[in-house]
Amino acid sequence: MTGRTPLHRAAASIIVVILAAIVLAADQFTKYLAIENLPYQEPVRILGDFLIFYLTRNPGAAFSLGEDVTWIFTIALAVVAVVIVVLAITRLRSRLWAVVLGLLLGGVLGNLTDRLLREPGFPVGHVVDFINTPWMMPAIYNVADIFIVTMMISVAALVLFGPHLDGTRQERSSRRAEPVAADSPSRSERAVD
């Protein structure tokens, strides 16, 4: 299957860095605005029950799970960030993967920044959450979370249906076993010869 020429690794890495920086900046800026303008743990209805801003600080993972082991989430976020950076430097040549990994890295760095720099301190800082969409899920989340969840779904889709990290695609014909012609010897016959 012919397609676009794979990117140079440097170009793929630049895409990752730019997108990660944009998402990180958007996440931290919206958290700053939320902290400066929203009352703490009081709902502010933006669009009725469709969109509510509710400022809170989350010491744990989703739904505040694991509040006593915040440092584990810090390590997990750091490991994910390092893996993405290593892939970007060593193997990444696909435009699609570069976009997905760049957006994912930005989300990871957004929450990692909170874990490292926010109260109560390094490395157990609480993540600032302020978006509530009760019609969709009972969680309160932030911009980084949006990118983490949607890009993890995208990673799964790319693994199943997309190009490889290096920008190549497996040919459809090589995905299926080629049928053996009627006049060609079977494996057992070839083994006997």
MODELLER restraints for C-alpha pairs under 7 A, 6 or more apart:
rsr = mdl.restraints
at = mdl.atoms
rsr.add(forms.Gaussian(group=physical.xy_distance, feature=features.Distance(at['CA:1:A'], at['CA:171:A']), mean=5.74, stdev=0.5))
rsr.add(forms.Gaussian(group=physical.xy_distance, feature=features.Distance(at['CA:6:A'], at['CA:93:A']), mean=5.30, stdev=0.5))
rsr.add(forms.Gaussian(group=physical.xy_distance, feature=features.Distance(at['CA:6:A'], at['CA:94:A']), mean=5.73, stdev=0.5))
rsr.add(forms.Gaussian(group=physical.xy_distance, feature=features.Distance(at['CA:6:A'], at['CA:166:A']), mean=6.82, stdev=0.5))
rsr.add(forms.Gaussian(group=physical.xy_distance, feature=features.Distance(at['CA:6:A'], at['CA:167:A']), mean=4.82, stdev=0.5))
rsr.add(forms.Gaussian(group=physical.xy_distance, feature=features.Distance(at['CA:7:A'], at['CA:93:A']), mean=4.66, stdev=0.5))
rsr.add(forms.Gaussian(group=physical.xy_distance, feature=features.Distance(at['CA:7:A'], at['CA:94:A']), mean=6.14, stdev=0.5))
rsr.add(forms.Gaussian(group=physical.xy_distance, feature=features.Distance(at['CA:7:A'], at['CA:95:A']), mean=6.77, stdev=0.5))
rsr.add(forms.Gaussian(group=physical.xy_distance, feature=features.Distance(at['CA:8:A'], at['CA:93:A']), mean=5.95, stdev=0.5))
rsr.add(forms.Gaussian(group=physical.xy_distance, feature=features.Distance(at['CA:9:A'], at['CA:89:A']), mean=6.54, stdev=0.5))
rsr.add(forms.Gaussian(group=physical.xy_distance, feature=features.Distance(at['CA:9:A'], at['CA:92:A']), mean=5.95, stdev=0.5))
rsr.add(forms.Gaussian(group=physical.xy_distance, feature=features.Distance(at['CA:9:A'], at['CA:93:A']), mean=5.43, stdev=0.5))
rsr.add(forms.Gaussian(group=physical.xy_distance, feature=features.Distance(at['CA:12:A'], at['CA:88:A']), mean=6.73, stdev=0.5))
rsr.add(forms.Gaussian(group=physical.xy_distance, feature=features.Distance(at['CA:12:A'], at['CA:92:A']), mean=6.23, stdev=0.5))
rsr.add(forms.Gaussian(group=physical.xy_distance, feature=features.Distance(at['CA:12:A'], at['CA:93:A']), mean=5.67, stdev=0.5))
rsr.add(forms.Gaussian(group=physical.xy_distance, feature=features.Distance(at['CA:12:A'], at['CA:95:A']), mean=6.63, stdev=0.5))
rsr.add(forms.Gaussian(group=physical.xy_distance, feature=features.Distance(at['CA:12:A'], at['CA:98:A']), mean=5.59, stdev=0.5))
rsr.add(forms.Gaussian(group=physical.xy_distance, feature=features.Distance(at['CA:13:A'], at['CA:88:A']), mean=5.18, stdev=0.5))
rsr.add(forms.Gaussian(group=physical.xy_distance, feature=features.Distance(at['CA:13:A'], at['CA:89:A']), mean=6.24, stdev=0.5))
rsr.add(forms.Gaussian(group=physical.xy_distance, feature=features.Distance(at['CA:15:A'], at['CA:98:A']), mean=6.09, stdev=0.5))
rsr.add(forms.Gaussian(group=physical.xy_distance, feature=features.Distance(at['CA:15:A'], at['CA:99:A']), mean=6.63, stdev=0.5))
rsr.add(forms.Gaussian(group=physical.xy_distance, feature=features.Distance(at['CA:15:A'], at['CA:102:A']), mean=6.76, stdev=0.5))
rsr.add(forms.Gaussian(group=physical.xy_distance, feature=features.Distance(at['CA:16:A'], at['CA:98:A']), mean=5.44, stdev=0.5))
rsr.add(forms.Gaussian(group=physical.xy_distance, feature=features.Distance(at['CA:16:A'], at['CA:99:A']), mean=6.33, stdev=0.5))
rsr.add(forms.Gaussian(group=physical.xy_distance, feature=features.Distance(at['CA:16:A'], at['CA:101:A']), mean=6.37, stdev=0.5))
rsr.add(forms.Gaussian(group=physical.xy_distance, feature=features.Distance(at['CA:16:A'], at['CA:102:A']), mean=3.80, stdev=0.5))
rsr.add(forms.Gaussian(group=physical.xy_distance, feature=features.Distance(at['CA:17:A'], at['CA:102:A']), mean=6.31, stdev=0.5))
rsr.add(forms.Gaussian(group=physical.xy_distance, feature=features.Distance(at['CA:19:A'], at['CA:102:A']), mean=5.03, stdev=0.5))
rsr.add(forms.Gaussian(group=physical.xy_distance, feature=features.Distance(at['CA:19:A'], at['CA:103:A']), mean=5.61, stdev=0.5))
rsr.add(forms.Gaussian(group=physical.xy_distance, feature=features.Distance(at['CA:19:A'], at['CA:106:A']), mean=6.85, stdev=0.5))
rsr.add(forms.Gaussian(group=physical.xy_distance, feature=features.Distance(at['CA:20:A'], at['CA:102:A']), mean=4.80, stdev=0.5))
rsr.add(forms.Gaussian(group=physical.xy_distance, feature=features.Distance(at['CA:20:A'], at['CA:103:A']), mean=5.39, stdev=0.5))
rsr.add(forms.Gaussian(group=physical.xy_distance, feature=features.Distance(at['CA:20:A'], at['CA:105:A']), mean=5.41, stdev=0.5))
rsr.add(forms.Gaussian(group=physical.xy_distance, feature=features.Distance(at['CA:20:A'], at['CA:106:A']), mean=3.70, stdev=0.5))
rsr.add(forms.Gaussian(group=physical.xy_distance, feature=features.Distance(at['CA:21:A'], at['CA:106:A']), mean=6.13, stdev=0.5))
rsr.add(forms.Gaussian(group=physical.xy_distance, feature=features.Distance(at['CA:23:A'], at['CA:103:A']), mean=6.43, stdev=0.5))
rsr.add(forms.Gaussian(group=physical.xy_distance, feature=features.Distance(at['CA:23:A'], at['CA:106:A']), mean=4.78, stdev=0.5))
rsr.add(forms.Gaussian(group=physical.xy_distance, feature=features.Distance(at['CA:23:A'], at['CA:107:A']), mean=6.30, stdev=0.5))
rsr.add(forms.Gaussian(group=physical.xy_distance, feature=features.Distance(at['CA:24:A'], at['CA:106:A']), mean=4.80, stdev=0.5))
rsr.add(forms.Gaussian(group=physical.xy_distance, feature=features.Distance(at['CA:24:A'], at['CA:107:A']), mean=6.37, stdev=0.5))
rsr.add(forms.Gaussian(group=physical.xy_distance, feature=features.Distance(at['CA:24:A'], at['CA:109:A']), mean=6.26, stdev=0.5))
rsr.add(forms.Gaussian(group=physical.xy_distance, feature=features.Distance(at['CA:24:A'], at['CA:110:A']), mean=4.99, stdev=0.5))
rsr.add(forms.Gaussian(group=physical.xy_distance, feature=features.Distance(at['CA:27:A'], at['CA:110:A']), mean=5.93, stdev=0.5))
rsr.add(forms.Gaussian(group=physical.xy_distance, feature=features.Distance(at['CA:27:A'], at['CA:143:A']), mean=5.11, stdev=0.5))
rsr.add(forms.Gaussian(group=physical.xy_distance, feature=features.Distance(at['CA:27:A'], at['CA:144:A']), mean=5.63, stdev=0.5))
rsr.add(forms.Gaussian(group=physical.xy_distance, feature=features.Distance(at['CA:28:A'], at['CA:110:A']), mean=6.51, stdev=0.5))
rsr.add(forms.Gaussian(group=physical.xy_distance, feature=features.Distance(at['CA:31:A'], at['CA:128:A']), mean=6.35, stdev=0.5))
rsr.add(forms.Gaussian(group=physical.xy_distance, feature=features.Distance(at['CA:34:A'], at['CA:55:A']), mean=6.70, stdev=0.5))
rsr.add(forms.Gaussian(group=physical.xy_distance, feature=features.Distance(at['CA:34:A'], at['CA:130:A']), mean=6.81, stdev=0.5))
rsr.add(forms.Gaussian(group=physical.xy_distance, feature=features.Distance(at['CA:38:A'], at['CA:55:A']), mean=6.36, stdev=0.5))
rsr.add(forms.Gaussian(group=physical.xy_distance, feature=features.Distance(at['CA:39:A'], at['CA:55:A']), mean=6.76, stdev=0.5))
rsr.add(forms.Gaussian(group=physical.xy_distance, feature=features.Distance(at['CA:40:A'], at['CA:55:A']), mean=5.22, stdev=0.5))
rsr.add(forms.Gaussian(group=physical.xy_distance, feature=features.Distance(at['CA:40:A'], at['CA:56:A']), mean=6.26, stdev=0.5))
rsr.add(forms.Gaussian(group=physical.xy_distance, feature=features.Distance(at['CA:41:A'], at['CA:54:A']), mean=5.68, stdev=0.5))
rsr.add(forms.Gaussian(group=physical.xy_distance, feature=features.Distance(at['CA:41:A'], at['CA:55:A']), mean=5.25, stdev=0.5))
rsr.add(forms.Gaussian(group=physical.xy_distance, feature=features.Distance(at['CA:41:A'], at['CA:56:A']), mean=5.57, stdev=0.5))
rsr.add(forms.Gaussian(group=physical.xy_distance, feature=features.Distance(at['CA:42:A'], at['CA:54:A']), mean=5.84, stdev=0.5))
rsr.add(forms.Gaussian(group=physical.xy_distance, feature=features.Distance(at['CA:43:A'], at['CA:52:A']), mean=6.30, stdev=0.5))
rsr.add(forms.Gaussian(group=physical.xy_distance, feature=features.Distance(at['CA:43:A'], at['CA:53:A']), mean=5.88, stdev=0.5))
rsr.add(forms.Gaussian(group=physical.xy_distance, feature=features.Distance(at['CA:43:A'], at['CA:54:A']), mean=4.79, stdev=0.5))
rsr.add(forms.Gaussian(group=physical.xy_distance, feature=features.Distance(at['CA:44:A'], at['CA:52:A']), mean=5.59, stdev=0.5))
rsr.add(forms.Gaussian(group=physical.xy_distance, feature=features.Distance(at['CA:44:A'], at['CA:53:A']), mean=5.07, stdev=0.5))
rsr.add(forms.Gaussian(group=physical.xy_distance, feature=features.Distance(at['CA:44:A'], at['CA:54:A']), mean=6.31, stdev=0.5))
rsr.add(forms.Gaussian(group=physical.xy_distance, feature=features.Distance(at['CA:45:A'], at['CA:51:A']), mean=6.48, stdev=0.5))
rsr.add(forms.Gaussian(group=physical.xy_distance, feature=features.Distance(at['CA:45:A'], at['CA:52:A']), mean=4.49, stdev=0.5))
rsr.add(forms.Gaussian(group=physical.xy_distance, feature=features.Distance(at['CA:45:A'], at['CA:53:A']), mean=6.37, stdev=0.5))
rsr.add(forms.Gaussian(group=physical.xy_distance, feature=features.Distance(at['CA:46:A'], at['CA:52:A']), mean=5.40, stdev=0.5))
rsr.add(forms.Gaussian(group=physical.xy_distance, feature=features.Distance(at['CA:46:A'], at['CA:53:A']), mean=6.89, stdev=0.5))
rsr.add(forms.Gaussian(group=physical.xy_distance, feature=features.Distance(at['CA:49:A'], at['CA:134:A']), mean=6.69, stdev=0.5))
rsr.add(forms.Gaussian(group=physical.xy_distance, feature=features.Distance(at['CA:50:A'], at['CA:133:A']), mean=5.69, stdev=0.5))
rsr.add(forms.Gaussian(group=physical.xy_distance, feature=features.Distance(at['CA:50:A'], at['CA:134:A']), mean=6.88, stdev=0.5))
rsr.add(forms.Gaussian(group=physical.xy_distance, feature=features.Distance(at['CA:50:A'], at['CA:135:A']), mean=6.34, stdev=0.5))
rsr.add(forms.Gaussian(group=physical.xy_distance, feature=features.Distance(at['CA:51:A'], at['CA:132:A']), mean=6.02, stdev=0.5))
rsr.add(forms.Gaussian(group=physical.xy_distance, feature=features.Distance(at['CA:51:A'], at['CA:133:A']), mean=5.05, stdev=0.5))
rsr.add(forms.Gaussian(group=physical.xy_distance, feature=features.Distance(at['CA:52:A'], at['CA:131:A']), mean=6.33, stdev=0.5))
rsr.add(forms.Gaussian(group=physical.xy_distance, feature=features.Distance(at['CA:52:A'], at['CA:132:A']), mean=5.01, stdev=0.5))
rsr.add(forms.Gaussian(group=physical.xy_distance, feature=features.Distance(at['CA:52:A'], at['CA:133:A']), mean=6.28, stdev=0.5))
rsr.add(forms.Gaussian(group=physical.xy_distance, feature=features.Distance(at['CA:53:A'], at['CA:130:A']), mean=5.27, stdev=0.5))
rsr.add(forms.Gaussian(group=physical.xy_distance, feature=features.Distance(at['CA:53:A'], at['CA:131:A']), mean=4.99, stdev=0.5))
rsr.add(forms.Gaussian(group=physical.xy_distance, feature=features.Distance(at['CA:53:A'], at['CA:132:A']), mean=5.83, stdev=0.5))
rsr.add(forms.Gaussian(group=physical.xy_distance, feature=features.Distance(at['CA:54:A'], at['CA:130:A']), mean=4.68, stdev=0.5))
rsr.add(forms.Gaussian(group=physical.xy_distance, feature=features.Distance(at['CA:54:A'], at['CA:131:A']), mean=6.21, stdev=0.5))
rsr.add(forms.Gaussian(group=physical.xy_distance, feature=features.Distance(at['CA:54:A'], at['CA:132:A']), mean=6.47, stdev=0.5))
rsr.add(forms.Gaussian(group=physical.xy_distance, feature=features.Distance(at['CA:55:A'], at['CA:129:A']), mean=5.90, stdev=0.5))
rsr.add(forms.Gaussian(group=physical.xy_distance, feature=features.Distance(at['CA:55:A'], at['CA:130:A']), mean=4.25, stdev=0.5))
rsr.add(forms.Gaussian(group=physical.xy_distance, feature=features.Distance(at['CA:56:A'], at['CA:128:A']), mean=6.07, stdev=0.5))
rsr.add(forms.Gaussian(group=physical.xy_distance, feature=features.Distance(at['CA:56:A'], at['CA:129:A']), mean=5.42, stdev=0.5))
rsr.add(forms.Gaussian(group=physical.xy_distance, feature=features.Distance(at['CA:56:A'], at['CA:130:A']), mean=6.17, stdev=0.5))
rsr.add(forms.Gaussian(group=physical.xy_distance, feature=features.Distance(at['CA:57:A'], at['CA:126:A']), mean=5.44, stdev=0.5))
rsr.add(forms.Gaussian(group=physical.xy_distance, feature=features.Distance(at['CA:57:A'], at['CA:127:A']), mean=5.42, stdev=0.5))
rsr.add(forms.Gaussian(group=physical.xy_distance, feature=features.Distance(at['CA:57:A'], at['CA:128:A']), mean=4.68, stdev=0.5))
rsr.add(forms.Gaussian(group=physical.xy_distance, feature=features.Distance(at['CA:57:A'], at['CA:129:A']), mean=5.93, stdev=0.5))
rsr.add(forms.Gaussian(group=physical.xy_distance, feature=features.Distance(at['CA:58:A'], at['CA:64:A']), mean=5.94, stdev=0.5))
rsr.add(forms.Gaussian(group=physical.xy_distance, feature=features.Distance(at['CA:58:A'], at['CA:126:A']), mean=5.06, stdev=0.5))
rsr.add(forms.Gaussian(group=physical.xy_distance, feature=features.Distance(at['CA:58:A'], at['CA:127:A']), mean=4.97, stdev=0.5))
rsr.add(forms.Gaussian(group=physical.xy_distance, feature=features.Distance(at['CA:58:A'], at['CA:128:A']), mean=6.36, stdev=0.5))
rsr.add(forms.Gaussian(group=physical.xy_distance, feature=features.Distance(at['CA:58:A'], at['CA:129:A']), mean=6.82, stdev=0.5))
rsr.add(forms.Gaussian(group=physical.xy_distance, feature=features.Distance(at['CA:59:A'], at['CA:67:A']), mean=5.16, stdev=0.5))
rsr.add(forms.Gaussian(group=physical.xy_distance, feature=features.Distance(at['CA:59:A'], at['CA:70:A']), mean=6.11, stdev=0.5))
rsr.add(forms.Gaussian(group=physical.xy_distance, feature=features.Distance(at['CA:59:A'], at['CA:125:A']), mean=6.85, stdev=0.5))
rsr.add(forms.Gaussian(group=physical.xy_distance, feature=features.Distance(at['CA:59:A'], at['CA:126:A']), mean=4.42, stdev=0.5))
rsr.add(forms.Gaussian(group=physical.xy_distance, feature=features.Distance(at['CA:59:A'], at['CA:127:A']), mean=6.39, stdev=0.5))
rsr.add(forms.Gaussian(group=physical.xy_distance, feature=features.Distance(at['CA:60:A'], at['CA:66:A']), mean=4.90, stdev=0.5))
rsr.add(forms.Gaussian(group=physical.xy_distance, feature=features.Distance(at['CA:60:A'], at['CA:67:A']), mean=4.12, stdev=0.5))
rsr.add(forms.Gaussian(group=physical.xy_distance, feature=features.Distance(at['CA:60:A'], at['CA:70:A']), mean=5.63, stdev=0.5))
rsr.add(forms.Gaussian(group=physical.xy_distance, feature=features.Distance(at['CA:63:A'], at['CA:139:A']), mean=5.97, stdev=0.5))
rsr.add(forms.Gaussian(group=physical.xy_distance, feature=features.Distance(at['CA:70:A'], at['CA:124:A']), mean=5.30, stdev=0.5))
rsr.add(forms.Gaussian(group=physical.xy_distance, feature=features.Distance(at['CA:71:A'], at['CA:123:A']), mean=5.82, stdev=0.5))
rsr.add(forms.Gaussian(group=physical.xy_distance, feature=features.Distance(at['CA:71:A'], at['CA:124:A']), mean=5.34, stdev=0.5))
rsr.add(forms.Gaussian(group=physical.xy_distance, feature=features.Distance(at['CA:74:A'], at['CA:112:A']), mean=6.23, stdev=0.5))
rsr.add(forms.Gaussian(group=physical.xy_distance, feature=features.Distance(at['CA:74:A'], at['CA:115:A']), mean=6.04, stdev=0.5))
rsr.add(forms.Gaussian(group=physical.xy_distance, feature=features.Distance(at['CA:74:A'], at['CA:123:A']), mean=6.45, stdev=0.5))
rsr.add(forms.Gaussian(group=physical.xy_distance, feature=features.Distance(at['CA:77:A'], at['CA:108:A']), mean=6.01, stdev=0.5))
rsr.add(forms.Gaussian(group=physical.xy_distance, feature=features.Distance(at['CA:77:A'], at['CA:112:A']), mean=6.01, stdev=0.5))
rsr.add(forms.Gaussian(group=physical.xy_distance, feature=features.Distance(at['CA:81:A'], at['CA:105:A']), mean=5.96, stdev=0.5))
rsr.add(forms.Gaussian(group=physical.xy_distance, feature=features.Distance(at['CA:81:A'], at['CA:108:A']), mean=6.61, stdev=0.5))
rsr.add(forms.Gaussian(group=physical.xy_distance, feature=features.Distance(at['CA:84:A'], at['CA:101:A']), mean=6.61, stdev=0.5))
rsr.add(forms.Gaussian(group=physical.xy_distance, feature=features.Distance(at['CA:84:A'], at['CA:105:A']), mean=6.81, stdev=0.5))
rsr.add(forms.Gaussian(group=physical.xy_distance, feature=features.Distance(at['CA:91:A'], at['CA:165:A']), mean=6.42, stdev=0.5))
rsr.add(forms.Gaussian(group=physical.xy_distance, feature=features.Distance(at['CA:91:A'], at['CA:166:A']), mean=5.89, stdev=0.5))
rsr.add(forms.Gaussian(group=physical.xy_distance, feature=features.Distance(at['CA:92:A'], at['CA:98:A']), mean=6.90, stdev=0.5))
rsr.add(forms.Gaussian(group=physical.xy_distance, feature=features.Distance(at['CA:92:A'], at['CA:165:A']), mean=5.07, stdev=0.5))
rsr.add(forms.Gaussian(group=physical.xy_distance, feature=features.Distance(at['CA:92:A'], at['CA:166:A']), mean=5.21, stdev=0.5))
rsr.add(forms.Gaussian(group=physical.xy_distance, feature=features.Distance(at['CA:93:A'], at['CA:165:A']), mean=6.06, stdev=0.5))
rsr.add(forms.Gaussian(group=physical.xy_distance, feature=features.Distance(at['CA:93:A'], at['CA:166:A']), mean=4.40, stdev=0.5))
rsr.add(forms.Gaussian(group=physical.xy_distance, feature=features.Distance(at['CA:93:A'], at['CA:167:A']), mean=5.12, stdev=0.5))
rsr.add(forms.Gaussian(group=physical.xy_distance, feature=features.Distance(at['CA:94:A'], at['CA:165:A']), mean=5.53, stdev=0.5))
rsr.add(forms.Gaussian(group=physical.xy_distance, feature=features.Distance(at['CA:94:A'], at['CA:166:A']), mean=5.52, stdev=0.5))
rsr.add(forms.Gaussian(group=physical.xy_distance, feature=features.Distance(at['CA:94:A'], at['CA:167:A']), mean=3.93, stdev=0.5))
rsr.add(forms.Gaussian(group=physical.xy_distance, feature=features.Distance(at['CA:97:A'], at['CA:165:A']), mean=6.22, stdev=0.5))
rsr.add(forms.Gaussian(group=physical.xy_distance, feature=features.Distance(at['CA:100:A'], at['CA:151:A']), mean=5.85, stdev=0.5))
rsr.add(forms.Gaussian(group=physical.xy_distance, feature=features.Distance(at['CA:100:A'], at['CA:154:A']), mean=6.85, stdev=0.5))
rsr.add(forms.Gaussian(group=physical.xy_distance, feature=features.Distance(at['CA:103:A'], at['CA:147:A']), mean=6.30, stdev=0.5))
rsr.add(forms.Gaussian(group=physical.xy_distance, feature=features.Distance(at['CA:103:A'], at['CA:151:A']), mean=6.86, stdev=0.5))
rsr.add(forms.Gaussian(group=physical.xy_distance, feature=features.Distance(at['CA:104:A'], at['CA:147:A']), mean=5.90, stdev=0.5))
rsr.add(forms.Gaussian(group=physical.xy_distance, feature=features.Distance(at['CA:104:A'], at['CA:148:A']), mean=5.31, stdev=0.5))
rsr.add(forms.Gaussian(group=physical.xy_distance, feature=features.Distance(at['CA:104:A'], at['CA:151:A']), mean=5.48, stdev=0.5))
rsr.add(forms.Gaussian(group=physical.xy_distance, feature=features.Distance(at['CA:107:A'], at['CA:144:A']), mean=3.94, stdev=0.5))
rsr.add(forms.Gaussian(group=physical.xy_distance, feature=features.Distance(at['CA:107:A'], at['CA:145:A']), mean=6.31, stdev=0.5))
rsr.add(forms.Gaussian(group=physical.xy_distance, feature=features.Distance(at['CA:107:A'], at['CA:147:A']), mean=5.30, stdev=0.5))
rsr.add(forms.Gaussian(group=physical.xy_distance, feature=features.Distance(at['CA:107:A'], at['CA:148:A']), mean=5.29, stdev=0.5))
rsr.add(forms.Gaussian(group=physical.xy_distance, feature=features.Distance(at['CA:108:A'], at['CA:144:A']), mean=6.70, stdev=0.5))
rsr.add(forms.Gaussian(group=physical.xy_distance, feature=features.Distance(at['CA:108:A'], at['CA:148:A']), mean=6.56, stdev=0.5))
rsr.add(forms.Gaussian(group=physical.xy_distance, feature=features.Distance(at['CA:110:A'], at['CA:144:A']), mean=5.51, stdev=0.5))
rsr.add(forms.Gaussian(group=physical.xy_distance, feature=features.Distance(at['CA:111:A'], at['CA:127:A']), mean=6.17, stdev=0.5))
rsr.add(forms.Gaussian(group=physical.xy_distance, feature=features.Distance(at['CA:111:A'], at['CA:144:A']), mean=6.33, stdev=0.5))
rsr.add(forms.Gaussian(group=physical.xy_distance, feature=features.Distance(at['CA:114:A'], at['CA:125:A']), mean=5.76, stdev=0.5))
rsr.add(forms.Gaussian(group=physical.xy_distance, feature=features.Distance(at['CA:114:A'], at['CA:126:A']), mean=6.22, stdev=0.5))
rsr.add(forms.Gaussian(group=physical.xy_distance, feature=features.Distance(at['CA:114:A'], at['CA:127:A']), mean=5.16, stdev=0.5))
rsr.add(forms.Gaussian(group=physical.xy_distance, feature=features.Distance(at['CA:115:A'], at['CA:122:A']), mean=6.69, stdev=0.5))
rsr.add(forms.Gaussian(group=physical.xy_distance, feature=features.Distance(at['CA:115:A'], at['CA:123:A']), mean=5.56, stdev=0.5))
rsr.add(forms.Gaussian(group=physical.xy_distance, feature=features.Distance(at['CA:115:A'], at['CA:124:A']), mean=5.40, stdev=0.5))
rsr.add(forms.Gaussian(group=physical.xy_distance, feature=features.Distance(at['CA:115:A'], at['CA:125:A']), mean=3.99, stdev=0.5))
rsr.add(forms.Gaussian(group=physical.xy_distance, feature=features.Distance(at['CA:115:A'], at['CA:126:A']), mean=5.84, stdev=0.5))
rsr.add(forms.Gaussian(group=physical.xy_distance, feature=features.Distance(at['CA:115:A'], at['CA:127:A']), mean=6.34, stdev=0.5))
rsr.add(forms.Gaussian(group=physical.xy_distance, feature=features.Distance(at['CA:116:A'], at['CA:122:A']), mean=4.63, stdev=0.5))
rsr.add(forms.Gaussian(group=physical.xy_distance, feature=features.Distance(at['CA:116:A'], at['CA:123:A']), mean=4.72, stdev=0.5))
rsr.add(forms.Gaussian(group=physical.xy_distance, feature=features.Distance(at['CA:116:A'], at['CA:124:A']), mean=6.70, stdev=0.5))
rsr.add(forms.Gaussian(group=physical.xy_distance, feature=features.Distance(at['CA:116:A'], at['CA:125:A']), mean=5.78, stdev=0.5))
rsr.add(forms.Gaussian(group=physical.xy_distance, feature=features.Distance(at['CA:117:A'], at['CA:125:A']), mean=6.27, stdev=0.5))
rsr.add(forms.Gaussian(group=physical.xy_distance, feature=features.Distance(at['CA:118:A'], at['CA:125:A']), mean=4.64, stdev=0.5))
rsr.add(forms.Gaussian(group=physical.xy_distance, feature=features.Distance(at['CA:118:A'], at['CA:126:A']), mean=6.18, stdev=0.5))
rsr.add(forms.Gaussian(group=physical.xy_distance, feature=features.Distance(at['CA:119:A'], at['CA:125:A']), mean=4.92, stdev=0.5))
rsr.add(forms.Gaussian(group=physical.xy_distance, feature=features.Distance(at['CA:119:A'], at['CA:126:A']), mean=6.20, stdev=0.5))
rsr.add(forms.Gaussian(group=physical.xy_distance, feature=features.Distance(at['CA:120:A'], at['CA:126:A']), mean=6.97, stdev=0.5))
rsr.add(forms.Gaussian(group=physical.xy_distance, feature=features.Distance(at['CA:129:A'], at['CA:140:A']), mean=5.92, stdev=0.5))
rsr.add(forms.Gaussian(group=physical.xy_distance, feature=features.Distance(at['CA:129:A'], at['CA:141:A']), mean=4.69, stdev=0.5))
rsr.add(forms.Gaussian(group=physical.xy_distance, feature=features.Distance(at['CA:129:A'], at['CA:142:A']), mean=4.95, stdev=0.5))
rsr.add(forms.Gaussian(group=physical.xy_distance, feature=features.Distance(at['CA:130:A'], at['CA:140:A']), mean=6.07, stdev=0.5))
rsr.add(forms.Gaussian(group=physical.xy_distance, feature=features.Distance(at['CA:130:A'], at['CA:141:A']), mean=5.86, stdev=0.5))
rsr.add(forms.Gaussian(group=physical.xy_distance, feature=features.Distance(at['CA:130:A'], at['CA:142:A']), mean=5.93, stdev=0.5))
rsr.add(forms.Gaussian(group=physical.xy_distance, feature=features.Distance(at['CA:131:A'], at['CA:140:A']), mean=5.37, stdev=0.5))
rsr.add(forms.Gaussian(group=physical.xy_distance, feature=features.Distance(at['CA:131:A'], at['CA:141:A']), mean=5.11, stdev=0.5))
rsr.add(forms.Gaussian(group=physical.xy_distance, feature=features.Distance(at['CA:131:A'], at['CA:142:A']), mean=5.71, stdev=0.5))
rsr.add(forms.Gaussian(group=physical.xy_distance, feature=features.Distance(at['CA:132:A'], at['CA:139:A']), mean=6.52, stdev=0.5))
rsr.add(forms.Gaussian(group=physical.xy_distance, feature=features.Distance(at['CA:132:A'], at['CA:140:A']), mean=4.74, stdev=0.5))
rsr.add(forms.Gaussian(group=physical.xy_distance, feature=features.Distance(at['CA:132:A'], at['CA:141:A']), mean=6.63, stdev=0.5))
rsr.add(forms.Gaussian(group=physical.xy_distance, feature=features.Distance(at['CA:163:A'], at['CA:169:A']), mean=4.83, stdev=0.5))
